[in-house]
Amino acid sequence: MRGTPDPQLAMLTTLSTEDLIPSDHPIRRIRAVVEVVLAELDGEFAAMYAVDGRPSVPPERLLKATVLMAMYSIRSERAFCERLNYDLLFKWFLDLPIDARAFDATTFSKNRRRLLDAEIADQFFAKVVAQAKLRRYVSSDHFSVDGTLLEAWASHKSFKPKDGPPAPPPVGRNTEVSFHGERRSNQTHQSTTDPEARLARKSNATAAKLCFTGHTLMENRNGLLVDAELSESSGFAERDVAVEMLARLPKTARRRTVGADKGYDTAGFVAAVRDLKITPHVAQHTNQRRSAIDGRTIRHDGHEVSMRIRKRIEEPFGWVKTVGGGRKLRYKGRQRNRAWFLMTAAVYDIIRIVALDTASS
């Protein structure tokens, strides 16, 4: 017998989102880790808000939404709130009932300053790393470091002379601009859309774009990120920030190692790392100049191991740019993009932690 659609709506139902999510769905393990991390931040959340007044959207819910946006490649907060109205998995993750309406997208904007001032993204990332250390997934002796360019939310048309006369008002929505014959550099020009973005390029064979630089420090045992940073792009940013991240590691009496590519093979970086009692296992740069490390370092088997494992640091960069949606940043300014970068790096670690939990169970 052929069935027919029944347009009659249910007047009463006892179904909840908890009943609809499969018991073996990976999102359950992910939510368990996220809720442990958020529970440890409860004191910071309480200090951010007044004791009385109208209740706000819980900050835990906003951070959970950020986790979902990174995992499901949702480009904007407005698109997320639209999907939250009909995606029952999202409602379950945010502890919303089936018939609850999504909060307005401007809730993110109104609460962002509060979250930035309290450095919640830094603390969230640190708590995630602590969960990995609690499970003994993190090496405390061997690390890898690298950086990558992330395209800023600004176009070449906004890159204008700092001291030049004001440009005439544009005609139309997207006017044509010619840069032919014009010398443009970060010293003489600045973006009017995002003044903190800098013109940079990955190599001589690629085009220069307005960018920020993302940096990560990875432990070599399971490929987990133990530190992350986002800075303005410059020729020295990768090495300078790498030294800062290594200096933030907990002190230990044991000798440590750090693997890095040829871009870190400079006398200044090698000397700064050795001052931190860390052995620099960098790839030798032998093209038309002398390497900063010699046979005393590369003769050991540990150097070869570091050279092999350090390539894994490209995996979180690839995930952040593709799944996390970071190939082109969505915010203006370093502070907001840095908070996004830390949260996305934390989500990558959470997924790795859950995968390791599953493999070991």
C-alpha positions as CSV (number, residue, x, y, z in Angstrom):
1,M,0.0,0.0,0.0
2,R,1.4,3.4,-0.9
3,G,1.9,5.8,2.0
4,T,0.8,9.4,1.9
5,P,2.3,12.4,3.7
6,D,0.5,13.4,6.9
7,P,0.5,17.2,7.2
8,Q,-1.0,17.1,10.7
9,L,1.4,18.6,13.3
10,A,1.9,16.9,16.6
11,M,0.1,18.8,19.4
12,L,2.3,17.3,22.2
13,T,5.6,15.4,22.1
14,T,8.1,14.1,24.6
15,L,10.9,13.9,22.1
16,S,14.2,15.8,23.0
17,T,17.4,16.4,21.1
18,E,19.1,13.9,23.4
19,D,16.9,11.1,21.9
20,L,17.9,12.0,18.3
21,I,21.7,12.0,18.6
22,P,23.1,8.4,18.2
23,S,24.8,7.1,21.3
24,D,28.0,6.3,19.4
25,H,28.2,9.7,17.5
26,P,31.7,11.3,17.8
27,I,30.1,14.6,18.7
28,R,29.2,13.2,22.2
29,R,32.9,12.7,23.0
30,I,33.7,16.1,21.8
31,R,31.0,17.7,23.8
32,A,32.2,15.9,26.9
33,V,35.7,17.4,26.6
34,V,34.3,20.9,25.8
35,E,32.0,20.8,28.9
36,V,34.9,19.8,31.2
37,V,36.9,22.8,29.8
38,L,34.0,25.2,30.2
39,A,33.4,24.0,33.8
40,E,36.9,25.0,34.7
41,L,36.3,28.5,33.3
42,D,33.2,29.0,35.4
43,G,34.9,31.4,37.8
44,E,36.1,33.6,34.9
45,F,32.6,33.7,33.4
46,A,31.1,34.7,36.7
47,A,33.5,37.7,37.0
48,M,32.6,38.9,33.6
49,Y,28.9,39.7,34.3
50,A,27.0,41.7,36.9
51,V,25.2,40.0,39.7
52,D,21.7,41.4,38.8
53,G,20.0,42.6,35.6
54,R,18.6,40.9,32.6
55,P,20.1,37.5,31.9
56,S,22.4,37.3,28.9
57,V,23.0,34.4,26.5
58,P,25.4,32.2,28.5
59,P,29.1,32.6,27.5
60,E,29.3,28.8,27.5
61,R,26.8,28.8,24.7
62,L,28.7,31.3,22.7
63,L,32.0,29.3,23.0
64,K,30.2,26.1,22.1
65,A,28.8,27.9,19.0
66,T,32.4,28.9,18.1
67,V,33.5,25.2,18.4
68,L,30.6,24.1,16.1
69,M,31.5,26.9,13.6
70,A,35.1,25.6,13.4
71,M,34.1,21.9,13.1
72,Y,31.4,22.4,10.5
73,S,33.1,25.0,8.4
74,I,30.5,27.7,8.9
75,R,31.7,30.9,7.4
76,S,29.8,33.5,9.5
77,E,28.0,33.9,12.8
78,R,24.9,34.9,10.9
79,A,24.9,31.7,8.9
80,F,25.4,29.8,12.1
81,C,22.4,31.4,13.8
82,E,20.3,30.7,10.8
83,R,21.3,27.0,10.8
84,L,20.8,26.8,14.6
85,N,17.0,27.2,14.0
86,Y,16.7,23.9,12.1
87,D,19.8,21.8,13.0
88,L,18.9,19.6,15.9
89,L,22.4,18.5,16.5
90,F,23.5,22.1,17.0
91,K,20.6,22.6,19.5
92,W,21.7,19.5,21.4
93,F,25.3,20.7,21.5
94,L,24.2,24.1,22.9
95,D,21.7,22.5,25.4
96,L,18.7,24.1,23.6
97,P,15.3,22.4,23.5
98,I,13.8,21.5,20.1
99,D,11.4,24.4,20.0
100,A,13.9,27.1,21.1
101,R,14.6,29.9,18.7
102,A,18.2,30.7,17.9
103,F,19.7,33.8,19.5
104,D,20.4,36.8,17.2
105,A,23.7,36.9,15.4
106,T,24.6,40.3,17.0
107,T,24.9,38.5,20.3
108,F,28.4,37.5,19.2
109,S,29.3,41.1,18.4
110,K,27.9,42.5,21.7
111,N,29.8,40.0,23.8
112,R,33.0,39.9,21.9
113,R,34.7,42.8,23.8
114,R,33.8,41.2,27.1
115,L,35.4,37.9,26.0
116,L,38.5,39.6,24.6
117,D,39.1,41.7,27.7
118,A,38.9,38.6,29.9
119,E,41.2,36.7,27.5
120,I,38.8,33.8,27.4
121,A,40.3,32.4,24.1
122,D,43.7,32.2,25.8
123,Q,42.3,30.4,28.8
124,F,40.1,28.1,26.7
125,F,43.2,27.0,24.7
126,A,45.2,26.5,27.9
127,K,42.5,24.4,29.5
128,V,42.4,22.2,26.4
129,V,46.1,21.7,26.5
130,A,45.8,20.8,30.2
131,Q,43.3,18.1,29.3
132,A,45.8,16.6,26.8
133,K,48.5,16.7,29.5
134,L,46.2,15.1,32.0
135,R,45.9,12.2,29.6
136,R,49.7,12.0,29.0
137,Y,49.3,12.7,25.3
138,V,51.8,15.6,25.3
139,S,55.6,15.3,25.1
140,S,57.4,17.8,27.3
141,D,60.8,17.4,25.6
142,H,60.4,17.5,21.8
143,F,58.6,20.1,19.8
144,S,58.2,21.6,16.3
145,V,57.5,25.2,15.3
146,D,56.2,26.9,12.2
147,G,54.2,29.8,10.8
148,T,51.8,30.5,8.0
149,L,50.3,33.5,6.3
150,L,46.5,34.0,6.8
151,E,44.9,36.4,4.3
152,A,43.3,39.4,6.1
153,W,39.8,40.7,5.6
154,A,41.0,43.6,3.4
155,S,41.6,44.1,-0.3
156,H,44.4,45.6,-2.3
157,K,42.2,48.6,-3.1
158,S,42.2,49.5,0.6
159,F,46.0,49.6,0.6
160,K,46.6,53.4,0.2
161,P,49.4,55.8,0.9
162,K,49.6,56.9,4.6
163,D,50.4,60.5,3.9
164,G,48.8,60.9,0.5
165,P,45.8,63.2,-0.2
166,P,42.3,61.8,0.5
167,A,41.0,59.7,-2.3
168,P,37.9,61.0,-4.2
169,P,34.7,59.3,-3.3
170,P,34.2,56.1,-5.2
171,V,31.8,55.9,-8.1
172,G,29.7,52.8,-7.9
173,R,30.0,49.8,-5.6
174,N,33.2,48.3,-6.9
175,T,35.3,50.8,-8.8
176,E,38.4,49.9,-10.8
177,V,41.8,50.8,-9.4
178,S,45.1,50.6,-11.2
179,F,48.4,50.1,-9.3
180,H,50.6,49.9,-12.4
181,G,53.9,51.6,-11.8
182,E,53.2,52.4,-8.2
183,R,55.7,51.3,-5.5
184,R,53.8,50.0,-2.6
185,S,55.3,48.9,0.8
186,N,54.3,48.6,4.4
187,Q,56.4,51.6,5.2
188,T,54.5,53.9,2.9
189,H,51.1,52.4,2.6
190,Q,48.4,51.1,4.9
191,S,45.1,49.4,4.6
192,T,42.1,51.6,5.4
193,T,40.0,48.5,6.0
194,D,42.4,46.8,8.5
195,P,45.3,49.0,9.4
196,E,47.0,46.1,11.2
197,A,47.2,43.9,8.1
198,R,50.6,43.8,6.4
199,L,51.5,43.2,2.7
200,A,53.4,39.9,2.6
201,R,54.0,36.9,0.3
202,K,55.0,33.3,0.9
203,S,57.8,33.3,-1.8
204,N,59.1,35.3,-4.7
205,A,56.9,33.2,-7.0
206,T,53.6,34.1,-5.3
207,A,51.6,37.3,-5.2
208,A,51.7,39.6,-2.2
209,K,48.5,39.9,-0.1
210,L,47.4,41.7,3.0
211,C,48.0,39.1,5.7
212,F,48.5,38.2,9.3
213,T,50.9,35.4,10.4
214,G,49.7,32.4,12.4
215,H,52.3,30.6,14.5
216,T,52.0,27.2,16.3
217,L,54.1,25.1,18.6
218,M,53.5,21.4,18.3
219,E,54.6,18.6,20.5
220,N,56.1,15.7,18.6
221,R,54.4,12.7,20.4
222,N,50.9,13.0,19.0
223,G,50.9,16.2,17.0
224,L,49.0,18.3,19.5
225,L,49.4,22.1,19.6
226,V,50.7,23.3,22.9
227,D,50.9,27.0,21.9
228,A,49.5,29.3,19.2
229,E,49.9,32.9,18.4
230,L,48.9,35.4,15.6
231,S,51.0,38.4,14.8
232,E,51.5,41.1,12.2
233,S,53.4,39.8,9.1
234,S,57.0,40.7,8.8
235,G,60.3,39.1,7.7
236,F,61.2,38.3,11.3
237,A,57.8,37.4,12.8
238,E,58.1,33.7,12.5
239,R,61.4,33.4,14.3
240,D,60.7,36.1,16.9
241,V,57.3,34.6,17.9
242,A,58.8,31.1,17.9
243,V,61.3,32.2,20.5
244,E,58.5,33.7,22.6
245,M,56.4,30.5,22.5
246,L,59.4,28.4,23.4
247,A,60.2,30.7,26.3
248,R,56.6,30.2,27.6
249,L,57.2,26.5,28.1
250,P,57.4,25.3,31.7
251,K,60.9,25.1,32.9
252,T,62.6,21.8,33.1
253,A,66.1,20.4,33.8
254,R,66.0,18.1,30.8
255,R,67.3,19.1,27.4
256,R,64.7,19.9,24.8
257,T,64.6,19.9,21.0
258,V,62.7,21.9,18.5
259,G,62.3,21.1,14.8
260,A,61.9,23.8,12.2
261,D,62.3,24.4,8.5
262,K,65.0,26.3,6.6
263,G,63.4,29.6,7.3
264,Y,64.6,29.3,11.0
265,D,68.2,28.5,10.1
266,T,69.6,31.9,11.1
267,A,72.3,32.7,13.7
268,G,70.0,34.8,15.8
269,F,67.3,32.2,16.1
270,V,69.7,29.4,16.8
271,A,71.5,31.4,19.5
272,A,68.2,32.5,21.1
273,V,67.0,28.9,21.2
274,R,70.2,27.6,22.7
275,D,70.0,30.3,25.4
276,L,66.7,28.7,26.4
277,K,68.5,25.3,26.8
278,I,66.7,23.9,23.7
279,T,68.6,22.2,20.9
280,P,67.6,23.7,17.5
281,H,66.9,20.8,15.1
282,V,66.4,23.1,12.1
283,A,66.7,22.1,8.4
284,Q,70.0,23.3,7.0
285,H,69.9,26.2,4.6
286,T,72.9,25.5,2.3
287,N,71.8,27.6,-0.7
288,Q,74.4,30.3,-1.3
289,R,75.0,30.9,2.4
290,R,76.4,29.1,5.5
291,S,74.1,27.2,7.8
292,A,73.9,28.3,11.5
293,I,74.1,24.6,12.6
294,D,76.8,22.1,11.9
295,G,77.8,18.5,12.2
296,R,77.6,18.6,16.0
297,T,73.8,18.9,15.7
298,I,72.9,17.0,12.6
299,R,75.1,14.0,13.3
300,H,72.7,12.7,16.0
301,D,69.8,10.5,15.1
302,G,67.4,12.8,17.0
303,H,67.9,15.5,14.3
304,E,66.7,13.1,11.6
305,V,63.7,12.2,13.7
306,S,62.8,15.8,14.2
307,M,63.2,16.5,10.5
308,R,60.7,13.7,9.8
309,I,58.1,14.6,12.5
310,R,58.2,18.4,12.1
311,K,56.3,18.0,8.8
312,R,53.2,17.0,10.8
313,I,52.9,20.6,11.8
314,E,51.4,21.3,8.4
315,E,48.4,19.2,9.3
316,P,46.9,21.7,11.8
317,F,47.6,24.5,9.4
318,G,45.8,22.7,6.7
319,W,42.8,22.0,9.0
320,V,42.6,25.6,10.2
321,K,42.6,26.9,6.6
322,T,40.2,24.4,5.1
323,V,37.8,23.0,7.8
324,G,38.3,25.9,10.2
325,G,37.7,28.5,7.4
326,G,40.9,30.4,8.0
327,R,42.3,30.7,4.5
328,K,40.7,34.2,4.6
329,L,40.2,35.7,8.0
330,R,36.7,36.9,8.9
331,Y,37.5,39.7,11.4
332,K,39.3,43.0,11.2
333,G,42.2,43.7,13.6
334,R,44.8,41.4,15.2
335,Q,43.1,41.0,18.6
336,R,39.8,39.6,17.2
337,N,41.6,37.4,14.7
338,R,44.0,36.2,17.3
339,A,41.1,35.1,19.5
340,W,39.6,33.2,16.6
341,F,42.9,31.5,15.8
342,L,43.4,30.3,19.4
343,M,39.8,29.0,19.5
344,T,40.2,27.2,16.2
345,A,43.6,25.7,17.3
346,A,41.9,24.5,20.5
347,V,39.1,22.8,18.5
348,Y,41.8,21.0,16.5
349,D,43.3,19.8,19.7
350,I,39.9,18.6,21.0
351,I,39.3,16.5,17.9
352,R,42.8,15.0,18.3
353,I,42.2,14.3,22.0
354,V,38.9,12.5,21.2
355,A,40.6,10.5,18.4
356,L,43.3,9.4,20.8
357,D,40.8,8.6,23.5
358,T,38.9,6.4,21.0
359,A,42.1,4.6,19.9
360,S,43.1,3.9,23.4
361,S,39.7,2.7,24.7
